[in-house]
Amino acid sequence: MRTLVRSLDSALCRRYGVFEFCDVPECILRLQVSQAPRLISLPDIELQPGQPVLIIHLWNEKLPQLPIGGANLAWGKTAQRKLLRSLNLAAHYLEQTTQMEPIQAVGGVTALFPPDDRNGGNKLFQRLGFTVLPYQSSLGRFGEFWENFYSWMLVWTYNPASFQDSSHNLVKMRRTEIWISRESLLSRYRGAGVRTSP
């Protein structure tokens, strides 16, 4: 069953244009060129529907595996280091790639924490410069359920130890959007000496 989920994940990535933008081993993100789904207000820009945006996706195969006993300090430090490194690489790619010049903002959707989470993921991404918003599925609650089910299957396939976290309960799972403007991402995470491949 896990082999089937991996095959489906790979097929969907190809279908929707999710691509690997660098060859650095620590990178845990992939990218997708898309359009703003609706009006999105950020502190320094107002995205209009249809404006070019870059969507970040977790690179499931490269995520740090949770230890059997659950998340601990060592795992948290590793995950944070890899995420920061990945954002640095993404900023470099955005700045150096001509085809990315129209991109106005970078965002993503996650089921790792709900939008009203006050302790973990919400605060983390705000510290990283992202605006955290409730997810709005174009297919409504029905569509969100199936998106959650797919996320649940990915967690079960790639990082089953994380099922110790109650947030991965399929019934309780909720999705969250994170957004940051192009300029904010570049000002925070651009850096020299990173190696990327087209």
N, C-alpha and C positions, 0 to 999 in steps of 0.2 A: 504493500500500500504506500509506503514512504517513497519507493521508487516512482510510483505513479504520480505522486504529488510533486516530486522533483521535476519530472518530465513536463507536467502541466505548468509548473512555475516557469521553466525555461521557455516553453511555447508561448506563454502569455507575455513574457518579457520581449520576445522577438516580435510578437503581434503588435504590442503597444510602444515599441521603440525604446525600451529601457536598455541602456547601454553602459558598459564598463568604460570609464573615462581615464583610468590610470592603471599603471602596473606596479604600484607601490604595495607591498604585502600588507601593511597596516590599514589600508583603506577598507572601510566597511560600508561604503555608500556606492550606489549606482545612480544614474541620472536619466531624465526623460524630458524632452522638449514638449511643452504643452501650451495651453491657453488658460488664462484666468477664467474660472467657471462662472463668476459673478462679480459684483462690485465688492472689493475687499479693501477696507480702510486700515492702513498701517500708519505708524507715527510720522513717517516722512514721505509717504506716497499713497495715492489712492489708485488702486488697480481697477481699470475698467474691464468689463466682461470682454474676453477675446484677446486681451493683451498677452504678448509672449511671456511665458514664465518657464522656470526650470523646476521640475519636480525631483525631489530626492527620495530614493528608495533604499531601505536597508539591504545590504548584500548578504542574504541569509547564510550562505555557505561560510562566510568569513566572520560572522558574529562570535564573540567570546562565549564559550560554552559555560553555562552555569554549573557550579559544583553541586554535588549530590545534596549537600546540606542547605542549598540555597545561596543567594547572593551574599557575599562578604566584602570586606574592605578591599582585599586584593583584586577581586573580580571588578568591583566598582571603579577602582583606579585604572585598571586595564581598559575597561569599556569607555571611560571618559577620555583617556589618552587617545584611543583609536578614533573616537568621534571627533575630537578636536583636530587631530591630524587629517581626518577625512574632509572636514570643513575647510581646512587650509588648502588641501589639494583641489577641492571643488572651486574655491575662490580663484586659485591660480588658473585652473582650466577655463573658468568663465572669463577671466581677464585676458587670457592669451589666445583664445580661439575666436577667429573672425566671425564664424557663424553664430556665436553667442552674443554678438553686439546688440541685437534687438531685445534681449531678455531684460525684463524690468524688475523681476523679483524671483525669489527661490522659496519653495514651500514643499509641504508634504502632508500626508495623512498617516496617523499612527493609531494603533489600538493598544499601545503600551501603557497608556494612562488616560483617564477620562479628563475632559476639559475643566472639571471643577476640582481636580486633585490639587490640594494645597501643600503637599509635603514633598512629593518626589519629582516626577517628570515635568510638571507644570513649572515649578520654580527653576529646574535645571535649564529648560529651554528658554525661559525668560532671561536667565543669566547669560545664556549664549547669544542673546540679542533677538530672539524670535518673538513674534506676537502669537499667543496661543488663542485659538478660536474653536467654538463648537463645530463639529463636522456637519456639513449639509449635503447629503447625498442627492444627486439628481433624480434618483429612483425612489426617494422617500424611505420610510422605515423598512419596507420590503427589501429594497436594494441594499440597505445598510446591514440587514441580517445576513444576507449572502456574502457580503464583503467581510463581515465579522467571521463567518464560518470559514471562509478561505484563509483569513489571517490565523484562525485557530488551527487549521490544518498545517499551515506553515510552521507555527510554533511547535506543534506535535512532531513534525518531520525533522526540523533542524535543531531545535533546542528543547527537547522534552522535559528536561529538569526544571524549566521555568514554569511548569504547571503547578509547582508549589505556590506560586503567586496567585492569589485569589482573583486578580484582575484579568486572568486568562480564562475565567469561567465564561463559557460561551453565552450563557443567558445574561450575565451582567456586563459583558464586554461593550464598551463604548469607544467611538473613534474621535480623534482630535486632529485639528488642522494646526500646522505651524507655518508661519510666513516671516520672511525677512526681505527687505528691499535689496536690490542689487548693490547699491552704494553702501548700505550698512554691512552687507556680507564682505565686500571687498575691504572696507575700512577696518573691519575686525580681523579678518582671516587671510588677507593676501600676504604672501611671504616669498622669499627667494629660495632657490635651491631645491625646489621640488621637481620631480620627474614625472611627466605624464605622457600618455600615448593617445593618439587619435582613436 
